[in-house]
Amino acid sequence: MKVLFDTNIILDVLLDRKPFAEHASFLLSKVERSEINGFLCATTVTTIHYLLSKHLDREKARISINSIVGLFEVASVNRIVIESALKSKFTDFEDSVLHESARHTGVEYIITRNIKDFKKSKIPVFTPTEFLSILESLA
């Protein structure tokens, strides 16, 4: 099962943002145990590095990024993804790029806390809590 995690989900875990970190951490543990094939958009990696560098020193930010890249596959952002994002009906370009990156990678689900930003998604989109419920029903 290919699942792309939005930037906010990863930041919830890395910055221990309550109350969101608990469900997000549980989903990341499923990626770690290879129960979910986790993906990040390439822009998520750069955004996380930028934000972590503001809160941590450069070395700690680099170590965090290294561990994330070791855990997740990275969905490409290339010309096709950008052109598709520009043509999409999304109001937010960053979300459109993430969606198109996921779509071109063959991702089956997107996990985000910003469901409203993905109303035009061609891929099913869930919050971490909703996705955990789905996983429980499949077990």
Buried (B, 14 or more C-beta within 10 A) or exposed (E): EBBBBBBBBBBBBBBEEEEBBEBBBBBBEBBEEEEBBBBBBBBBBEBBBEBBBEEBEEEEBBEBBEEBEEEBBBBEBEEEBBEBBEEBEBEEEBBBBBBBBBBBBEBEBBBBBBEEBBEEBEBEBBBBBBBBEEBEEEE
